[in-house]
Amino acid sequence: MLLALAVAAFAAGLLDTLAGGGGLITVPALLLAGVPPVQALGTNKLQGSFGTLTATVQVLRKHGVAWRDVRGPMLVAFAGSAAGSIVILFVDPEALEIVIPIVLAAIAAYFLLVRDAHMPPPRARMTRKAYVSSVVPAIGAYDGAFGPGTGSLFALGGVALRGFDLRRSTALAKTLNFATNVAALIVFVAAGKVVWLLGGLMALGQLAGAWLGSHLLLRVNPMVLRVLIVVVSVAMLVRFLLG
């Protein structure tokens, strides 16, 4: 089981770097391993934080993202995620066993049907203030409560609503996703909902996968990877539901 979880985290780190959606691999893997739903979400945040930390450091150092431009949105994303995490702690665990597969299936369908290579609109559809005060905390709350697909939601939101090109929007999304991961992790740790052994082992797999993904970034078609994400995640969800 430990080896399978490490491999799942490696695959998630690789796919997250190349196409996003790694949580669609790790959350079902944790559920399939018998981890209770809330602990699965908390443990997923532990391992996922390592990947987003690495990505955030890279975009701040090498991709022209200035700290002064992201610290405000990151704080708002942090608050939204913390709120979402607190809410999910009070949801009946038996209900989560029904809700989580439904949410994961919906996000899997999104990854299959929606391409991320959208061209930005001629003009931004929302001002920065409106976007940061509404869309950012809403996506943050989703990440705190569930999580898979958050990075892509931030990236596509920046393109469709703020008019950023996909490269810049994706870079900004990494910083916001790191803030939401850390906020959720703090809440789950405080509530005692993290399985440290599994999370630590998966963090190593996540880092290895992210490292490999960074070296393959320009060589793989992201849409092919998105299809693989959907196939693997749906297969694990079906296995979990049948188990």
C-alpha positions as CSV (number, residue, x, y, z in Angstrom):
1,M,0.0,0.0,0.0
2,L,2.8,2.4,0.9
3,L,4.6,1.7,-2.4
4,A,1.3,2.2,-4.3
5,L,0.7,5.6,-2.6
6,A,4.2,6.7,-3.3
7,V,3.8,5.8,-7.0
8,A,0.4,7.6,-7.1
9,A,2.1,10.7,-5.6
10,F,4.9,10.5,-8.1
11,A,2.4,10.3,-11.0
12,A,0.4,13.2,-9.4
13,G,3.5,15.4,-9.2
14,L,4.5,14.6,-12.7
15,L,1.0,15.3,-14.1
16,D,0.5,18.4,-11.9
17,T,3.6,20.0,-13.4
18,L,2.7,19.1,-16.9
19,A,-1.1,19.5,-17.0
20,G,-2.6,19.9,-13.6
21,G,-5.1,17.7,-11.8
22,G,-2.8,15.6,-9.7
23,G,-5.3,15.5,-6.9
24,L,-7.5,13.5,-9.0
25,I,-4.9,10.7,-8.6
26,T,-3.9,11.1,-5.0
27,V,-7.3,11.6,-3.3
28,P,-8.9,8.4,-4.8
29,A,-5.6,6.6,-4.0
30,L,-5.9,7.6,-0.3
31,L,-9.6,6.6,-0.2
32,L,-8.8,3.3,-1.9
33,A,-6.1,2.7,0.7
34,G,-8.8,2.9,3.4
35,V,-8.0,6.4,4.7
36,P,-11.2,8.1,6.0
37,P,-12.4,10.9,3.8
38,V,-11.4,13.9,5.9
39,Q,-8.0,12.4,6.7
40,A,-7.6,11.7,3.0
41,L,-8.2,15.4,2.2
42,G,-5.8,16.5,5.0
43,T,-3.0,14.1,4.0
44,N,-3.4,15.1,0.4
45,K,-2.8,18.7,1.4
46,L,0.5,17.7,3.2
47,Q,1.9,16.0,0.1
48,G,0.5,18.6,-2.3
49,S,2.0,21.5,-0.5
50,F,5.5,20.4,-1.4
51,G,4.8,20.5,-5.1
52,T,3.2,23.9,-5.0
53,L,6.0,25.3,-2.8
54,T,8.6,24.2,-5.4
55,A,6.5,25.7,-8.2
56,T,6.0,29.0,-6.3
57,V,9.7,29.4,-5.6
58,Q,10.4,28.8,-9.3
59,V,7.9,31.4,-10.6
60,L,9.1,34.0,-8.2
61,R,12.7,33.4,-9.1
62,K,12.6,32.7,-12.8
63,H,9.2,33.6,-14.4
64,G,8.9,37.3,-13.8
65,V,6.3,37.1,-11.0
66,A,6.8,39.8,-8.4
67,W,6.0,39.2,-4.8
68,R,4.2,42.6,-4.5
69,D,1.8,41.5,-7.2
70,V,0.8,38.2,-5.6
71,R,0.9,38.7,-1.8
72,G,-2.5,40.3,-1.6
73,P,-4.3,37.7,-3.8
74,M,-2.4,34.9,-1.9
75,L,-3.7,36.3,1.4
76,V,-7.3,36.3,0.1
77,A,-6.8,32.8,-1.3
78,F,-5.4,31.7,2.0
79,A,-8.5,33.0,3.9
80,G,-10.9,31.4,1.4
81,S,-9.2,28.0,1.7
82,A,-9.1,28.1,5.5
83,A,-12.8,28.8,5.5
84,G,-13.5,25.9,3.2
85,S,-11.4,23.6,5.3
86,I,-13.2,24.5,8.5
87,V,-16.6,23.9,6.9
88,I,-15.6,20.5,5.6
89,L,-14.6,19.4,9.2
90,F,-18.2,19.7,10.3
91,V,-19.6,17.7,7.4
92,D,-20.8,14.1,8.3
93,P,-18.0,11.7,7.3
94,E,-20.6,9.3,5.8
95,A,-21.9,12.1,3.6
96,L,-18.4,12.8,2.5
97,E,-18.0,9.3,1.2
98,I,-20.8,10.1,-1.2
99,V,-19.9,13.8,-1.9
100,I,-16.2,13.3,-2.6
101,P,-16.6,10.8,-5.4
102,I,-19.3,13.0,-7.0
103,V,-17.0,16.1,-6.8
104,L,-14.0,14.2,-8.2
105,A,-16.1,12.8,-11.1
106,A,-17.3,16.3,-11.9
107,I,-13.8,17.7,-11.9
108,A,-12.6,14.7,-14.0
109,A,-15.3,15.6,-16.6
110,Y,-14.1,19.2,-16.5
111,F,-10.5,18.1,-17.3
112,L,-11.7,15.9,-20.1
113,L,-14.0,18.4,-21.8
114,V,-12.3,21.8,-21.2
115,R,-9.0,22.5,-22.8
116,D,-6.7,24.8,-20.9
117,A,-5.1,26.5,-23.9
118,H,-7.7,29.2,-24.2
119,M,-6.8,32.5,-25.9
120,P,-7.4,35.5,-23.6
121,P,-10.4,37.8,-24.5
122,P,-9.6,41.2,-26.1
123,R,-10.3,42.9,-22.8
124,A,-10.4,41.8,-19.2
125,R,-13.9,40.8,-18.1
126,M,-13.3,41.7,-14.5
127,T,-11.2,44.3,-12.7
128,R,-8.3,43.1,-10.5
129,K,-10.2,44.2,-7.4
130,A,-13.4,42.4,-8.3
131,Y,-11.5,39.2,-9.3
132,V,-9.4,39.1,-6.2
133,S,-12.4,39.8,-3.9
134,S,-14.8,37.2,-5.5
135,V,-13.2,34.6,-7.7
136,V,-10.0,34.0,-5.8
137,P,-11.7,33.3,-2.4
138,A,-14.3,31.1,-4.1
139,I,-11.7,28.9,-5.7
140,G,-9.7,29.0,-2.5
141,A,-12.8,27.7,-0.5
142,Y,-13.2,24.9,-3.0
143,D,-9.5,24.0,-2.5
144,G,-9.9,24.0,1.2
145,A,-12.9,21.8,1.1
146,F,-11.9,19.4,-1.7
147,G,-8.9,20.5,-3.9
148,P,-8.4,18.6,-7.1
149,G,-8.1,20.8,-10.2
150,T,-7.6,24.1,-8.2
151,G,-4.4,25.1,-10.0
152,S,-6.2,24.8,-13.4
153,L,-9.2,26.7,-12.1
154,F,-7.0,29.6,-11.1
155,A,-5.1,29.5,-14.4
156,L,-8.2,29.4,-16.5
157,G,-9.9,32.1,-14.4
158,G,-6.9,34.4,-15.0
159,V,-7.1,33.9,-18.7
160,A,-10.9,34.1,-19.1
161,L,-11.6,36.8,-16.6
162,R,-8.5,38.9,-16.3
163,G,-7.3,38.6,-19.9
164,F,-3.8,37.2,-19.0
165,D,-2.0,34.9,-21.5
166,L,-2.0,31.3,-20.3
167,R,1.7,31.3,-19.4
168,R,1.4,34.2,-17.0
169,S,-1.9,33.0,-15.6
170,T,-0.4,29.6,-14.9
171,A,2.6,31.1,-13.1
172,L,0.3,33.3,-10.9
173,A,-1.9,30.2,-10.3
174,K,1.0,28.4,-8.7
175,T,1.4,31.0,-6.0
176,L,-2.3,31.1,-5.2
177,N,-2.5,27.3,-5.1
178,F,0.4,27.2,-2.7
179,A,-1.4,29.7,-0.4
180,T,-4.6,27.6,-0.5
181,N,-2.7,24.3,0.2
182,V,-0.9,25.8,3.2
183,A,-4.1,27.3,4.7
184,A,-6.0,24.0,4.4
185,L,-3.0,22.0,5.7
186,I,-2.9,24.3,8.8
187,V,-6.5,23.6,9.5
188,F,-6.3,19.9,9.0
189,V,-3.2,19.6,11.1
190,A,-4.8,21.6,13.9
191,A,-7.8,19.2,13.7
192,G,-5.6,16.1,13.8
193,K,-6.7,15.0,10.3
194,V,-3.3,14.3,8.7
195,V,-1.8,10.8,8.4
196,W,1.8,11.9,8.7
197,L,3.5,8.7,7.6
198,L,1.5,8.5,4.4
199,G,1.7,12.2,3.7
200,G,5.5,12.3,4.2
201,L,6.1,9.3,2.0
202,M,3.8,10.7,-0.7
203,A,5.6,14.1,-0.4
204,L,8.8,12.4,-1.6
205,G,6.9,10.9,-4.5
206,Q,5.4,14.3,-5.3
207,L,8.8,16.0,-5.3
208,A,10.3,13.3,-7.6
209,G,7.4,13.5,-10.0
210,A,7.5,17.3,-10.1
211,W,11.3,17.2,-10.8
212,L,10.8,14.9,-13.7
213,G,7.8,16.9,-15.0
214,S,9.8,20.1,-15.1
215,H,12.3,18.3,-17.4
216,L,9.5,17.0,-19.7
217,L,7.4,20.2,-19.7
218,L,7.9,21.1,-23.4
219,R,7.9,17.5,-24.7
220,V,4.5,16.2,-23.8
221,N,1.0,17.1,-25.1
222,P,-0.9,18.4,-22.1
223,M,-4.2,17.2,-23.5
224,V,-3.0,13.6,-23.7
225,L,-2.0,13.9,-20.0
226,R,-5.4,15.2,-19.1
227,V,-7.0,12.2,-20.7
228,L,-4.7,10.0,-18.7
229,I,-5.6,11.8,-15.5
230,V,-9.3,11.2,-16.2
231,V,-8.9,7.5,-17.0
232,V,-6.8,6.7,-14.0
233,S,-8.9,8.8,-11.5
234,V,-12.2,7.4,-12.8
235,A,-10.7,3.8,-12.6
236,M,-9.7,4.4,-8.9
237,L,-13.0,6.0,-8.1
238,V,-14.9,3.0,-9.5
239,R,-12.7,0.7,-7.6
240,F,-13.3,2.7,-4.4
241,L,-17.1,2.7,-4.9
242,L,-17.1,-1.1,-5.6
243,G,-14.9,-1.8,-2.6
